[in-house]
Amino acid sequence: MNTTTFALIRYLLPQIVGASWEDNILLALSDGTLMLSTSPLAGSGIYNNVIWTPSTNQISPLVGMSNISFRSGDGSKAYSLGYASGYTNPV
């Protein structure tokens, strides 16, 4: 969204590893990119985090980052919590 004119822009994002996906969480970062927490299918329990660069329409998967995602207050850092196998609490 253009914050001056409030005009909306529709983007068609690329596939992630050749597959379709849906977004669960969208986090705006301070460098103009977006961190997306994606899933191949709603309710599947499979989550992947990627960085999307709108200016180039490129998706960069974040290896080793999955599950709960959040960012710092100023948007300069992104974080992700995962669950270790056999545990029910975040590690």
N, C-alpha and C positions, 0 to 999 in steps of 0.2 A: 504494500500500500504506500502510495506517495503521501507523506504526512503533511504536505502543503496543499495539494489539490484533492486528497482523499480518493484519487483514482486507483482502481485495482488492476493488477497485472496478473494474468493467468500464465503459469509455467507448466510445461509438461516435462517432468523429471525423468532421467534415464532409469533403466532397470538396474537393480543391484545384483551383481553376479548372474546376469541373464535371467532373472526371475522378477515377477511382479511383487509388489509389496504395499503395505499401508503404514501410515505414520501413527504412532501412539503419542509421542511427545515432540514438540517443536520448541527449540531453545535458540533465541537470537543471540549471536555472539558479537563482541565489540568490533571485530574486523570485517563485518558485513556478511559473514557466513552464517549458516544455520546448522545446528546439531539436531539430527533427527533420530529418534529412537523408533526403529521400524520393526515390523513383523511380517512374515510371509502370509499369515492367515490369522484373523482375529481369534483370540482364545487359544492359540497353538502353544503358548508358553515359550516360543522362540523369539528372541529379541536381538537386534543388531543395532549398533550405533554407527552413524555415518555423518560426515560433514558435507554439506551441499554448498557450493559456491554459485550463487545466482548469476554473476557476471559471465561465467563460462559454462554454466549448467553442467558442472562436473560433480560427481559423487565420489567421496573418498571414504571407504570403509575404515572404521577404527578397530583394529584387531585387538582382541582381548578386553574390549569394553562392551558390556551388555547389561541388561536388566535396568535398574533404576538409574535415571540420568538427571542431573541438575547442573546449574552453572553458578559462578560467583556473582555477587551483586552487580559488579561493573561489567559483566559479560566477557571478561578477559580470559576466563578459565572454564573448562567443562569437566565434570566429574561423572563417574559411573560406579555403582556398587554392584557386585556380583555375589552369587551364593556358591560356596564351596560344596562339592558333592557330599551328601550325607548331613549337611547342616541346614537349620531352618532360620538362622539369623544371618544378616549381611556380614561379610568379611571385608 
